[in-house]
Every structure is written in structure tokens, then in C-alpha cells.
Amino acid sequence: MITRTRLAAGACALLAALAAGMAFPVGASAGEPTGEDAPKVDLVLDVSGSMRTRDIDGGTRMAAAKQAFNEVLDATPEEVQLGIRTLGADYPGDDRKTGCKDTAQLYPVGPLDRTEAKTAVATLAPTGWTPIGPALLKAADDLDGGAGSKRIVLISDGEDTCAPLDPCEVAREIAAKGIGLTIDTLGLVPNTKMRQQLSCIAEATGGTYTSVEHTDELTDKVNQLVDRAADPVVTPVATEGADACAKAPTLKSGLYTDREEFGQQRWYRVDVEPGQELRASVSVGADRAVNPSYGVLLRAVTVHGREIVRGEAAGNGRTDVLSTGLRYPKAESDEDDAAAEAVCLQVTNSFSVASGVKTTPGLPLELTVDVVDGPGDSDDVAAFGLGRGWWLLGLLVLVGFVAGLLWGWLSRWRFAIWRTN
């Protein structure tokens, strides 16, 4: 499923799994597509006083948000359960403690009544503070329950005003709960500080951040995110690796998530029958500021500690996700009742953080395991690293040989003509 030539796809798959956190060992199939429960989306809108600013297409930020919401409500797929939560919509005063509690559910998450939802949005007026952290905590509760996809879409025009409750830390706490929730953020006419904060929130749960400066951009992006919630997704199964192979959980083919501390080793086991091939990949996400120069190592070893194969990757701070993979084909056995081999997978990272950056919970990790029938034909086996590229190599050799003969004949003919003249 995952090979070294498809590591980019494995990295993208992690943006859907960062929301998973500490959980429990498993020993069954994982990563089955969801679809039994309706997908849920909670639109979280900043209604603080700064939304009165007139800098989006000649109108206020609030007017742009209302127009976008009306169009999004019209286009929301029937199968999506949608809700709306506000922050800073009710308290106009100066008391910070009260202002930082100002978040309310404007429209509950559930089957959408478009008229009722539009009426609720029409009543909004820019009012108070920007309690992003408290609003995210409440929005996570709005989406609690069910196994379908869950998505928060946060739309704000400023950074949180309720420190020390850091909304980025709140997002990490939500991710650590392992409830499969993704937070996407949209910044209206953003500045640098707001962009950094909203990006951090999104990255912590595998979501996306988008800067918005026009009404149509806001409408299009929110529509995309709501539609994305309706798409079938593969839900990773949370597992907990061990500190030694002997204690490791036994995994079958599927998609798994875990948390790995900085510089830690995590172990997992996979049973591989004779004639089967193990394909595994791992992605580790940097959901907080990390020092440059880091790496990820994935090793397949025997239960006695002998290394079978490894995959490794290094980074320099330019990417938030680092991935690597490996393949291990187990040869056929002449014995009909040959036992399966227990292969131990070891995941190690060399991430580090500067002083003051929290190291807990650990970094989000995604492990893909695929045990398939091994190659049966000789042309399926990679030989000298070429695999099915042998035919191309042969063709190039033949073309080169013929071209050499033609060039030699042409050179001799031109030399003969020169001598004659």
C-alpha cells in the first residue's frame, strides 16, 4: 500500500490523523472507511468588536461573514449535520473574566433547517472579546459522539484575547483526546501574529489555515471544508506502542495512530505468513515549534533483534510532517503448516524542542501496515532496484546499440568521401 516512492501520499494522510492521541492497544483490522454516522461540522464565527472594520470588498468583515454563511447554508449537503457557534457575540463590557466566557451555540449541530439557521445568523452584530480557546473547547463538546467525521471551521479576524489559555494548546489537548476531530481556520485580513496562531491551531489537528481578504474567497473556502466533511474518510485506529518488542501490540493491516515522546522508541508487532509481503510506513507530525535538523527511523527486526530492513528520513525545519517506509517480502515455505513470523516494527524520532516548549503530549504518529500476498512472478520482483524497469533498460540498450552502428557506418562513409575528394 505504502512504498518509498509514495511517501508524499503517506504524509498527506497524516493531516487527517493528527487529531488522534493517546489511546489503547488493538489487535484487529483498522482504518475502515466511516459512513455509518453522519458527518458533523461546527462553524465557529468570531463576532468580536473588530468585525465592524470595513475592509472586505467595501463592507464590514461581519457583512462578508454573513453573506458567506448564507451561501454556505444553501449549498450544505443534505447528509451533513451542521451547527454554528459564536465567540464574542453577547458581552460588550470591559470585564475580561466575563468576556472570556462569551461563547454560545447559535444553531445546534444536527439536521439543517436552512431558514432557521439564516435567521439566527442575521441577528449577529459585532460585540465583544475574542475567546478562541474557550470557543474551541465548547465546539469540541458540540461535536461529541458518533464515529463519523467531525470538523470545526473557525473564522476569526484577530488573535485570542484570553491568555494564558493558549488556543494552540487547546487544539493540542483536543487532538490528544483521539476523537478524530479536525480544526480548519480562516483568517480575515490577517496580521502576522494572528496567522501564526491560527496556523498552529490547524496544524495541531491536521487541519488547514487559509488567509481570506474577499467575500467570495471566504464563501468558496467554507463550502470546500463543509463538502470535505461529507467525503468518506478512513478513520485511523488509536493504538499504544510499547517500549520493547516483547510488550508490543500485534497489528493487522490498517491505519493506526499513536503519540511518541521526543527521542522515544515505540514498538509494534506484525505477523507475516510465508509468501506474504509486509509494507509499512510511518509519519510523524511536528505539531509545535521544533528545532531544525531531525529525523524519523522505521526498522523491521526479528524478535531476536536482527534487523531485516529499515527506512529513514531527515528534515531541516521546512516541513511539518516527516515520513518513511519499508517493504519486507517473506519467502514461500516448503512446509504447508509453516508458522507466521513475528516482525517487530520500531519507530524512533530525533525531534527536539527549545526551552519553554511543552514536550507532552508526544508528537502525533501515524503508522500504516499492509500485509499482502508476496510477488509470485519473476517480473514482480525488484531486481537490482529496477523492478519492471528492466524492459525500459533493455530498450535503451538496444536503441543505443543501433544508434552506435549507424553512427559508425556514417562516420566511415564520410571519411571515405573525404579521402576520395
Solvent accessible surface area in square Angstrom, and as a share of the most:
residue,aa,sasa,rsa
1,M,97,0.43
2,I,16,0.08
3,T,25,0.15
4,R,127,0.47
5,T,128,0.74
6,R,126,0.46
7,L,39,0.19
8,A,80,0.62
9,A,54,0.42
10,G,7,0.06
11,A,24,0.18
12,C,87,0.52
13,A,41,0.32
14,L,1,0.00
15,L,78,0.39
16,A,68,0.53
17,A,4,0.03
18,L,7,0.04
19,A,1,0.01
20,A,12,0.09
21,G,0,0.00
22,M,91,0.41
23,A,18,0.14
24,F,158,0.66
25,P,86,0.54
26,V,41,0.23
27,G,46,0.45
28,A,59,0.46
29,S,73,0.47
30,A,7,0.06
31,G,13,0.13
32,E,113,0.51
33,P,89,0.56
34,T,31,0.18
35,G,65,0.63
36,E,176,0.79
37,D,56,0.29
38,A,37,0.29
39,P,18,0.11
40,K,38,0.16
41,V,0,0.00
42,D,0,0.00
43,L,0,0.00
44,V,0,0.00
45,L,0,0.00
46,D,0,0.00
47,V,0,0.00
48,S,3,0.02
49,G,17,0.16
50,S,52,0.34
51,M,0,0.00
52,R,138,0.50
53,T,56,0.33
54,R,168,0.61
55,D,58,0.30
56,I,4,0.02
57,D,92,0.48
58,G,63,0.60
59,G,19,0.18
60,T,28,0.16
61,R,26,0.10
62,M,7,0.03
63,A,53,0.41
64,A,4,0.03
65,A,0,0.00
66,K,48,0.20
67,Q,95,0.42
68,A,0,0.00
69,F,0,0.00
70,N,57,0.29
71,E,75,0.34
72,V,0,0.00
73,L,0,0.00
74,D,84,0.43
75,A,55,0.43
76,T,5,0.03
77,P,32,0.20
78,E,151,0.68
79,E,94,0.42
80,V,1,0.01
81,Q,49,0.22
82,L,0,0.00
83,G,0,0.00
84,I,0,0.00
85,R,17,0.06
86,T,3,0.02
87,L,0,0.00
88,G,0,0.00
89,A,15,0.12
90,D,96,0.50
91,Y,55,0.21
92,P,103,0.65
93,G,27,0.26
94,D,137,0.71
95,D,73,0.38
96,R,108,0.39
97,K,145,0.61
98,T,60,0.35
99,G,0,0.00
100,C,19,0.12
101,K,140,0.59
102,D,12,0.06
103,T,23,0.14
104,A,39,0.31
105,Q,75,0.33
106,L,49,0.25
107,Y,13,0.05
108,P,79,0.50
109,V,28,0.16
110,G,10,0.10
111,P,115,0.72
112,L,38,0.19
113,D,70,0.36
114,R,63,0.23
115,T,103,0.60
116,E,98,0.44
117,A,0,0.00
118,K,61,0.26
119,T,82,0.48
120,A,19,0.15
121,V,1,0.00
122,A,68,0.53
123,T,99,0.58
124,L,16,0.08
125,A,58,0.45
126,P,25,0.16
127,T,30,0.17
128,G,18,0.17
129,W,57,0.20
130,T,10,0.06
131,P,0,0.00
132,I,0,0.00
133,G,0,0.00
134,P,20,0.13
135,A,0,0.00
136,L,0,0.00
137,L,60,0.30
138,K,103,0.44
139,A,0,0.00
140,A,5,0.04
141,D,95,0.49
142,D,30,0.16
143,L,0,0.00
144,D,102,0.53
145,G,39,0.37
146,G,49,0.47
147,A,65,0.50
148,G,9,0.08
149,S,23,0.15
150,K,18,0.07
151,R,29,0.10
152,I,0,0.00
153,V,0,0.00
154,L,0,0.00
155,I,0,0.00
156,S,0,0.00
157,D,10,0.05
158,G,15,0.15
159,E,45,0.20
160,D,16,0.08
161,T,62,0.36
162,C,6,0.04
163,A,66,0.51
164,P,131,0.83
165,L,72,0.36
166,D,57,0.30
167,P,3,0.02
168,C,7,0.04
169,E,36,0.16
170,V,1,0.01
171,A,0,0.00
172,R,20,0.07
173,E,93,0.42
174,I,1,0.00
175,A,0,0.00
176,A,24,0.18
177,K,117,0.50
178,G,31,0.29
179,I,55,0.28
180,G,39,0.38
181,L,0,0.00
182,T,16,0.09
183,I,0,0.00
184,D,1,0.00
185,T,1,0.01
186,L,1,0.00
187,G,0,0.00
188,L,0,0.00
189,V,48,0.28
190,P,20,0.12
191,N,80,0.41
192,T,84,0.49
193,K,130,0.55
194,M,1,0.00
195,R,96,0.35
196,Q,118,0.52
197,Q,33,0.15
198,L,0,0.00
199,S,26,0.17
200,C,30,0.18
201,I,0,0.00
202,A,1,0.01
203,E,65,0.29
204,A,0,0.00
205,T,0,0.00
206,G,6,0.06
207,G,10,0.09
208,T,43,0.25
209,Y,51,0.19
210,T,37,0.21
211,S,48,0.31
212,V,1,0.01
213,E,90,0.40
214,H,84,0.38
215,T,15,0.09
216,D,90,0.46
217,E,75,0.34
218,L,1,0.00
219,T,8,0.04
220,D,78,0.41
221,K,32,0.14
222,V,0,0.00
223,N,32,0.17
224,Q,94,0.42
225,L,0,0.00
226,V,1,0.01
227,D,66,0.34
228,R,89,0.33
229,A,1,0.01
230,A,26,0.20
231,D,79,0.41
232,P,113,0.71
233,V,50,0.29
234,V,67,0.38
235,T,52,0.30
236,P,24,0.15
237,V,46,0.26
238,A,24,0.18
239,T,1,0.01
240,E,66,0.30
241,G,5,0.05
242,A,15,0.12
243,D,102,0.53
244,A,37,0.29
245,C,19,0.12
246,A,94,0.73
247,K,145,0.61
248,A,11,0.08
249,P,16,0.10
250,T,55,0.32
251,L,2,0.01
252,K,113,0.48
253,S,42,0.27
254,G,11,0.10
255,L,25,0.12
256,Y,1,0.00
257,T,1,0.01
258,D,1,0.00
259,R,3,0.01
260,E,0,0.00
261,E,61,0.27
262,F,41,0.17
263,G,50,0.48
264,Q,54,0.24
265,Q,83,0.37
266,R,20,0.07
267,W,31,0.11
268,Y,0,0.00
269,R,60,0.22
270,V,1,0.01
271,D,72,0.37
272,V,0,0.00
273,E,78,0.35
274,P,29,0.18
275,G,14,0.13
276,Q,44,0.19
277,E,3,0.01
278,L,0,0.00
279,R,59,0.21
280,A,0,0.00
281,S,6,0.04
282,V,1,0.00
283,S,4,0.03
284,V,0,0.00
285,G,1,0.01
286,A,9,0.07
287,D,3,0.02
288,R,14,0.05
289,A,74,0.57
290,V,34,0.20
291,N,52,0.26
292,P,92,0.58
293,S,90,0.58
294,Y,11,0.04
295,G,14,0.14
296,V,3,0.02
297,L,38,0.19
298,L,0,0.00
299,R,46,0.17
300,A,0,0.00
301,V,2,0.01
302,T,14,0.08
303,V,74,0.42
304,H,171,0.76
305,G,49,0.47
306,R,155,0.57
307,E,63,0.28
308,I,39,0.20
309,V,47,0.27
310,R,101,0.37
311,G,1,0.01
312,E,97,0.44
313,A,28,0.21
314,A,88,0.68
315,G,15,0.14
316,N,84,0.43
317,G,45,0.44
318,R,214,0.78
319,T,60,0.35
320,D,69,0.36
321,V,20,0.12
322,L,13,0.07
323,S,13,0.08
324,T,0,0.00
325,G,0,0.00
326,L,3,0.01
327,R,97,0.35
328,Y,34,0.13
329,P,72,0.45
330,K,46,0.20
331,A,82,0.63
332,E,141,0.63
333,S,49,0.31
334,D,150,0.78
335,E,116,0.52
336,D,157,0.81
337,D,126,0.65
338,A,27,0.21
339,A,86,0.67
340,A,38,0.30
341,E,37,0.17
342,A,21,0.16
343,V,0,0.00
344,C,0,0.00
345,L,0,0.00
346,Q,10,0.04
347,V,0,0.00
348,T,30,0.17
349,N,4,0.02
350,S,66,0.43
351,F,8,0.03
352,S,52,0.34
353,V,29,0.17
354,A,56,0.44
355,S,120,0.78
356,G,80,0.77
357,V,42,0.24
358,K,118,0.50
359,T,60,0.35
360,T,84,0.49
361,P,34,0.22
362,G,1,0.01
363,L,0,0.00
364,P,1,0.01
365,L,2,0.01
366,E,3,0.02
367,L,1,0.00
368,T,10,0.06
369,V,0,0.00
370,D,16,0.08
371,V,32,0.18
372,V,42,0.24
373,D,121,0.63
374,G,20,0.19
375,P,51,0.32
376,G,75,0.72
377,D,90,0.47
378,S,104,0.67
379,D,91,0.47
380,D,48,0.25
381,V,75,0.43
382,A,67,0.52
383,A,37,0.29
384,F,185,0.77
385,G,74,0.71
386,L,75,0.37
387,G,16,0.16
388,R,162,0.59
389,G,27,0.26
390,W,113,0.40
391,W,170,0.60
392,L,84,0.42
393,L,70,0.35
394,G,39,0.38
395,L,86,0.43
396,L,107,0.53
397,V,97,0.56
398,L,102,0.51
399,V,85,0.49
400,G,44,0.42
401,F,127,0.53
402,V,69,0.40
403,A,53,0.41
404,G,43,0.41
405,L,107,0.53
406,L,113,0.56
407,W,165,0.58
408,G,31,0.30
409,W,167,0.59
410,L,66,0.33
411,S,47,0.30
412,R,191,0.70
413,W,133,0.47
414,R,147,0.54
415,F,114,0.47
416,A,51,0.40
417,I,78,0.40
418,W,179,0.63
419,R,174,0.63
420,T,115,0.67
421,N,150,0.77
